[in-house]
Amino acid sequence: MAKRATTVGFIGQAWVDRLVAPLAPGSAILDLGCGDGEPIARYLMDRGFDLTGVDSAGSVVTLATTRFPRGRWIKGDMRVVDIPQRFDAVIAWNSLTWLTHADCALMAKRAAAWLKPEGRMLFNAAADLDPSREDYRDGSPYRVDLEAADYSTAIADSGLSLVARVLADPACKDAGIWLAEKR
């Protein structure tokens, strides 16, 4: 039997804690590329946040709905899904690397539009590993590594302000981490 993920000490937990530190319980959080809700969505809901998760894979959205009925789960492509609600925070953990270069910039703008004033966005990405690399599976990109400057530019162009950036966080398997805020 497969062991279930836990919400204790998951990779990126310190960054998730930093994202939500200024938020009150009940604040609305959007999780882009939420998967089955483990571990991040569960962690946030266990701390009293109102979570909406979006994922393009119907099977994982069904699993999240079954496991965590208190969350709101949407099957949809984060690049085009229509969510009229505004959020106190948006997180895209391990999800932007599956998009094209242009779509990564689009997602910064979409996140900014979903955020309330002073709302925060957190995402991770494999920065500067090979900015020219774009792999394809079934004709669609499945791993894109942008240069760190491109992510920072996308944040600035979307109207967000950079709060923190680490280009290779050893606690997150050397991923680059960006935390931004809507001012």
Summary of the structure (lengths in Angstrom):
residues: 183
radius of gyration: 15.4
end to end distance: 47.0
largest distance: 47.0
contacts: 574
relative contact order: 0.16
helix: 30%
strand: 32%
